[in-house]
């Protein structure tokens, strides 16, 4: 699904030198590489504060802790997402409130959010799924109306841009109260281990996140709050600092690959290509088709036999997962999500895809669905 080796080989000299510098200086934790990467990412995103941490799940947890959310508070998020989004809400004793998504963009349904708001609602977590922003202008207006926090899950959309009705532009994750991202190796900006970050323009919130991520201390051995141990190590930061310089060209490569997929599939009655929203940029963390009257399991087997990977993101909605079973929800409550879970398939999407490779993939898919 991703070709990290070929990507690394193109930047090998830069990356190896950056890693060697960390080894030479032995500043493995919170060293200059971490501070330098955070500063570079702040500049790239146009945001005041980037707070690195150990992974994207920790980023969500620390953000919710820093916002002062308490057990029993309700947090609204999408039913069609990776489990980490709801996992953190439940882990903190908060109440996950799941809502459906739009059938074309896969992003959280704003009308469904509004219907789900109660007197206990404290926050909304829109997930910018597969590389394109949720409808943030409407979401932030709704949050302002009801005095709610907006915690953007940007794990799949770093670098994506949102254009508002007045022409203003902002990067994904810099629109709400706080943005949370992952640097898992397969992400658009991925390290060679694990990592994550939060970003915000709020000075007090940034300070709270830094303190919580460091055992609840702002001064060594002085603990002002309950915290966690969540740090981005210097070697990963050094790698990310190099890869950040290439992030926009990576997005171009992904869009070029998506365009070739589109050309092959656009007019096929059994295949629905990903929808692009005019005021957004798409960074294509995944290229996800919706299949119509196609045996997905057999198609996946057919592609596997041709050495073409394909993935199902995601096969089971959150409300039907055993861990999130809840008397409030039953099968049929989220028809769009349930339909997507039964019909989506993601094809290889990364920066090293060649036209020849994509032709082989698309020809194989079309051979099966003819």
C-alpha positions in Angstrom: 0.0 0.0 0.0 3.0 2.3 0.6 6.6 2.2 -0.7 8.6 3.7 2.1 11.9 2.1 0.9 11.9 3.9 -2.5 10.9 7.2 -0.8 13.7 6.8 1.7 16.3 6.1 -1.0 15.5 9.4 -2.7 16.3 11.4 0.5 18.7 8.9 2.0 21.7 11.3 2.2 19.7 14.0 4.0 18.0 11.5 6.4 21.2 9.6 7.2 23.1 12.8 8.0 20.2 14.1 10.2 20.2 10.8 12.2 24.0 10.8 12.5 23.9 14.3 13.9 21.6 13.2 16.7 23.8 10.2 17.4 26.9 12.5 17.5 25.3 15.0 19.8 23.5 12.3 21.9 20.6 14.6 22.5 18.0 11.9 22.2 15.1 13.4 24.1 13.8 17.0 23.6 17.0 17.9 21.8 17.5 20.6 19.1 16.0 18.3 16.4 12.7 18.2 18.2 12.6 22.0 18.7 13.8 22.6 15.2 11.1 20.3 13.7 8.4 21.9 15.8 9.4 25.4 14.7 9.5 24.3 11.0 6.0 22.7 11.3 4.7 25.9 12.9 5.9 27.9 10.0 4.5 25.4 7.4 1.1 25.3 9.1 0.9 29.0 9.9 0.2 28.2 13.6 1.7 29.6 16.8 2.4 26.4 18.6 3.3 22.8 17.6 3.6 20.4 20.6 5.2 17.1 19.5 4.3 13.9 21.4 4.8 10.1 21.1 2.0 9.3 18.7 -1.3 10.5 17.3 -3.5 8.7 19.8 -1.6 10.4 22.6 -2.1 13.7 20.8 -5.9 13.3 21.0 -5.7 12.2 24.7 -3.5 15.1 25.8 -5.6 17.6 23.9 -8.8 16.4 25.7 -7.0 16.5 29.0 -5.7 20.0 28.4 -9.2 21.2 27.5 -10.4 20.1 30.9 -12.9 17.5 29.7 -14.3 15.5 32.6 -16.0 12.0 32.9 -19.5 12.2 31.6 -18.9 15.0 29.2 -20.1 14.1 25.7 -17.8 14.3 22.7 -19.3 14.0 19.2 -17.3 12.2 16.5 -17.8 10.2 13.3 -18.8 6.6 13.3 -16.7 6.0 10.2 -13.2 6.4 11.4 -10.2 4.6 12.8 -10.8 3.4 16.4 -8.3 5.7 18.0 -10.6 8.7 17.7 -13.3 7.1 19.9 -10.8 5.1 21.9 -9.4 8.1 23.6 -12.8 9.6 24.4 -13.8 6.3 26.1 -10.4 5.9 27.8 -10.8 9.2 29.6 -14.3 8.3 30.9 -15.9 10.7 28.5 -19.0 9.7 26.5 -18.4 9.1 22.8 -21.4 10.3 20.7 -21.2 8.8 17.3 -22.8 10.3 14.2 -23.1 9.4 10.5 -20.9 10.7 7.6 -21.6 12.1 4.2 -21.8 9.4 1.5 -19.6 11.2 -1.0 -16.7 12.7 1.0 -16.7 10.2 4.0 -16.5 13.2 6.4 -18.7 13.8 9.4 -22.3 15.0 8.6 -22.8 18.5 10.1 -26.6 18.1 10.4 -26.0 14.9 12.3 -23.7 16.7 14.6 -26.3 19.4 15.4 -29.0 16.8 16.1 -26.6 15.0 18.5 -25.8 18.1 20.6 -27.1 18.0 24.2 -26.5 20.0 27.4 -23.6 17.5 28.2 -21.8 18.1 24.9 -18.4 19.7 25.3 -16.5 19.0 22.1 -16.7 17.9 18.4 -13.9 15.8 16.9 -14.1 16.0 13.1 -11.9 13.5 11.3 -10.4 14.7 8.0 -10.7 11.2 6.6 -8.5 9.9 3.7 -6.9 13.4 3.1 -9.7 15.9 2.7 -11.0 18.3 5.3 -14.5 18.0 6.9 -16.8 21.0 6.5 -15.0 23.1 9.0 -16.7 26.4 8.3 -20.1 25.0 9.3 -18.6 22.9 12.1 -16.8 25.9 13.7 -20.0 28.0 13.4 -21.9 25.3 15.1 -19.3 25.0 17.9 -19.4 28.8 18.4 -23.2 28.7 18.7 -23.1 26.0 21.3 -19.8 27.0 23.0 -18.0 23.7 22.1 -14.4 22.8 21.5 -13.3 21.6 18.1 -10.6 19.0 18.2 -9.4 18.2 14.6 -8.2 14.7 13.9 -5.7 15.4 11.2 -3.9 12.1 11.2 -4.7 11.5 7.5 -4.8 15.1 6.2 -1.6 17.0 7.2 -0.9 19.6 4.5 -4.5 19.7 3.2 -5.9 23.3 2.8 -9.4 24.6 3.5 -10.7 27.8 1.8 -13.5 29.7 3.5 -16.4 31.5 1.9 -14.5 34.8 2.2 -11.4 33.4 0.4 -9.3 32.9 3.6 -7.2 29.7 3.6 -6.1 27.6 6.5 -4.3 24.3 6.8 -6.1 21.3 8.2 -5.7 21.2 12.0 -5.3 25.0 12.4 -9.0 25.8 12.1 -10.6 24.5 15.3 -9.5 24.8 18.9 -6.7 22.3 18.5 -5.4 19.9 15.8 -4.0 16.4 16.5 -1.9 14.4 14.1 0.1 11.2 13.7 3.5 10.6 12.2 3.0 6.9 11.9 5.3 5.7 9.0 2.5 5.3 6.5 1.1 8.8 7.0 1.7 11.5 4.4 4.3 13.0 6.8 5.6 9.8 8.5 8.7 9.1 10.6 10.5 5.8 10.9 9.0 4.8 14.2 6.1 6.5 15.9 5.2 10.1 16.6 2.5 12.7 16.8 1.8 16.4 17.5 -0.8 18.9 18.6 -1.1 22.4 17.1 -3.0 25.5 18.3 -2.9 29.3 18.4 -4.0 29.3 22.1 -1.0 30.1 24.3 -2.6 28.7 27.5 -3.8 25.5 25.8 -0.3 25.0 24.3 1.3 25.3 27.7 -1.2 22.9 29.2 -0.4 20.3 26.4 3.3 20.7 26.9 3.0 20.2 30.7 0.6 17.2 30.4 2.9 15.5 27.9 5.8 15.9 30.3 4.3 14.2 33.4 2.3 17.3 34.3 5.4 19.4 35.0 6.5 22.7 33.6 9.5 22.8 36.0 11.4 19.6 36.7 10.0 17.8 39.8 7.2 20.4 40.2 3.9 18.7 39.1 1.0 21.0 38.7 -1.4 18.5 37.0 -1.8 14.8 36.3 0.2 14.1 33.2 1.5 11.4 30.9 4.9 10.6 29.4 4.6 11.3 25.7 7.6 12.5 23.8 8.7 12.6 20.2 12.3 11.4 20.2 15.1 13.4 18.6 15.9 10.8 15.8 12.2 10.8 14.7 12.1 14.6 14.8 15.3 14.8 12.7 13.7 12.5 10.1 10.5 14.5 10.1 12.4 17.8 9.7 13.9 16.5 6.5 10.6 15.0 5.2 8.6 18.1 5.9 10.6 19.9 3.2 9.2 17.4 0.7 5.6 17.3 2.0 4.1 19.5 -0.7 5.9 17.6 -3.5 4.6 14.4 -1.9 1.0 15.8 -2.1 1.5 16.6 -5.8 2.7 13.0 -6.4 -0.3 11.6 -4.6 -2.7 13.8 -6.6 -1.0 12.8 -9.8 -1.6 9.1 -8.9 -5.2 9.9 -8.0 -5.8 11.6 -11.3 -4.6 8.5 -13.2 -6.9 6.3 -11.1 -9.7 8.7 -11.8 -9.1 8.5 -15.6 -9.4 4.7 -15.5 -12.4 4.5 -13.3 -14.4 7.7 -13.7 -17.1 6.4 -16.0 -17.4 2.8 -14.8 -21.0 2.1 -13.5 -19.7 -0.2 -10.7 -17.0 2.1 -9.4 -17.4 5.4 -7.7 -14.2 7.5 -7.5 -13.4 9.8 -4.5 -15.3 13.1 -4.4 -13.3 16.3 -4.4 -14.8 19.4 -2.7 -14.1 22.6 -4.7 -12.9 24.8 -1.7 -10.6 22.1 -0.4 -7.3 20.5 -1.4 -7.1 16.7 -1.2 -3.8 15.1 -0.1 -4.9 11.5 -0.7 -3.7 9.6 2.3 -5.9 6.9 0.7 -7.5 6.4 -2.7 -10.8 4.9 -1.8 -13.3 3.5 -4.3 -17.0 2.7 -3.5 -17.9 -0.6 -5.2 -21.4 -1.1 -6.7 -22.7 -4.7 -7.2 -19.1 -6.0 -6.9 -18.1 -9.0 -4.8 -15.5 -7.1 -2.7 -13.9 -10.2 -1.1 -13.4 -11.9 -4.5 -12.0 -8.7 -6.0 -9.5 -8.5 -3.1 -8.5 -12.1 -3.6 -8.2 -11.5 -7.4 -5.9 -8.5 -6.8 -3.9 -10.4 -4.1 -3.2 -13.1 -6.7 -1.8 -10.4 -9.0 0.4 -9.1 -6.1 -1.7 -5.9 -5.8 -2.5 -5.0 -2.2 -5.9 -3.6 -1.4 -7.3 -2.6 2.0 -10.7 -2.1 3.6 -10.8 1.1 5.6 -13.0 0.3 7.6 -14.8 -3.0 7.6 -16.8 -2.6 10.8 -18.5 0.7 12.0 -17.5 1.8 15.5 -21.1 1.4 16.8 -21.0 -2.3 15.9 -17.6 -3.0 17.5 -17.7 -5.1 20.7 -15.6 -2.6 22.6 -18.1 0.2 21.8 -21.3 -1.6 22.1 -23.9 0.8 23.5 -27.6 0.5 24.2 -28.0 3.9 22.4 -27.0 2.4 19.0 -28.1 -0.6 17.0 -27.5 -1.9 13.5 -29.2 0.4 11.0 -28.8 3.6 13.0 -25.9 4.8 10.8 -27.0 3.8 7.2 -24.3 5.7 5.4 -21.4 4.4 7.5 -22.8 0.8 7.4 -23.1 1.0 3.6 -19.5 2.4 3.3 -18.1 -0.3 5.5 -19.6 -2.9 3.1 -18.6 -1.2 -0.1 -15.3 0.7 0.2 -11.9 -0.5 -1.0 -8.6 1.4 -1.0 -5.9 0.9 -3.6 -2.2 1.5 -3.3 -1.5 5.2 -2.7 2.0 6.7 -2.1 4.6 9.0 -3.5 6.5 6.5 -5.6 3.7 5.1 -7.8 4.6 5.1 -11.5 2.2 5.3 -14.4 3.1 1.8 -15.3 2.2 0.5 -11.9 -1.1 2.4 -11.8 -1.9 1.0 -15.2 -1.3 -2.5 -14.0 -3.5 -1.9 -10.9 -6.3 -0.2 -12.9 -6.3 -2.8 -15.7 -6.5 -5.6 -13.1 -9.5 -3.9 -11.3 -11.3 -3.3 -14.6 -10.6 -6.9 -15.7 -12.5 -8.1 -12.6 -15.4 -5.7 -12.6 -16.1 -5.7 -16.4 
